[in-house]
Amino acid sequence: MRQVQGTFFSGYVTILVKGNYPELFFQECTKKGITVWNIRKVEQDACEGNVRLKDISHLRLIIRGTHYKLTFINKKGYPFIFNRFIKKRPLLLAIFLSVLLAFFLSNILWKVEITGVPKDIEEKIIKQLDEYGIHRGAWMFSIDQPNLIQQKLVEDVPELLWVGVNQRGTTYSLEGVEKLIVKEEEKQGPRNLIATKKGVIKKMYVAKGLPMVQVNDYVEPGDLLVSGKISSNDQEEESEKEKEKKVNYVAAEGEITAETWYEVKVASPIEYSYEELTGNKETKYYIQIADFKFPVWGFGDPEYEQIHYDTKVSSINFLKWELPIKIVDTVLSEKVYYKGERTKEEAIQTGMEQARSELLLKLGKDAKIMSEKVLHERMENGKVKMNIIFTVEENIARVQPIK
């Protein structure tokens, strides 16, 4: 009789039954619904057979009051293996500590590799990484996501044009591209300086070339400011009739500062609203498996009326494998909304500051706003709409090659 399917997982025992006609005992077991198999007669008054572990209690009831003697001679299956394993506590403790140690070491940063940049920039990157808490021996869960590290490095290390951050197990690999400041090659060809905007000349600095305008002159876009064409007349003493006109061409250089004007339209609302974080916050930790999250720290929601959520997800590694388990760190910050109403004068002032900032952002850091004046203002749909004229001093010179 073949072994009954699945008995290894549920467990089974081999029993020895002694007495007159022991096969009748197994026949009685079958009548009671107890599964037996591999029945064999080993002696005239002894038989062996296999029964399930769960049927042992029923065997004891059947054999009670009979002349048969029951002996357990073998135990097989998963329950017995598990029990023997549990009894070996030192081995079990050693395995548990080994797995725990491997898990711990798999989530420690052991190496930081930096490639693609010179040694001096590499040292600056290492210094910044130390400030971010990224160094050998750092706990992986405390490190920011690679995209945030990239953004911080580009902002804090001016020499970096781009940097890529990749995490491979317990190693962080950074590949950077140095920002090469390419100096504009001096153009050897002749050129003029012309006006790009209309305005009144306030300052002139001409390094090369022939000035064609003066301070307080009004110019239009395209007017010639500094000429790269310089003429000189040389008369030869040998002949008064012969006269030769020589022309020299240079690359005009200089800075022409002019007073220019800009009209800016802006609308400033009377009612305003904005949000702000108060600084009060709580942190929650979850273990995420697939789409399910189980809280492990920080239960319940804080008593904030408005909450800003900032979530960070960290992978868990075991040796070289990334486990399908993640640690989710969520920071709940208190957020408050402010609403208010400005007076008309305050709305005008706010609108002018906004227009000033936008204009300077457009013109660049070298431009200076000299004066401003509101040409027209009106109330419309809860907003003060204004036309503002700005007087600006800026360099209006642009290079034009001489053909």
Beta strands, then each sheet from edge to edge (+ up, - down):
strand 1: 12-18
strand 2: 36-43
strand 3: 46-52
strand 4: 69-76
strand 5: 111-115
strand 6: 160-168
strand 7: 171-178
strand 8: 191-195
strand 9: 199-208
strand 10: 210-211
strand 11: 218-219
strand 12: 224-227
strand 13: 229-235
strand 14: 243-249
strand 15: 253-269
strand 16: 271-289
strand 17: 292-297
strand 18: 307-318
strand 19: 321-341
strand 20: 368-380
strand 21: 383-395
strand 22: 397-401
sheet 1: 2+ 3- 1+ 4-
sheet 2: 5+ 7+ 6-
sheet 3: 10+ 12- 8+ 22-
sheet 4: 11+ 9- 15+ 21- 20+
sheet 5: 13+ 14-
sheet 6: 17+ 16- 19+ 18-
end
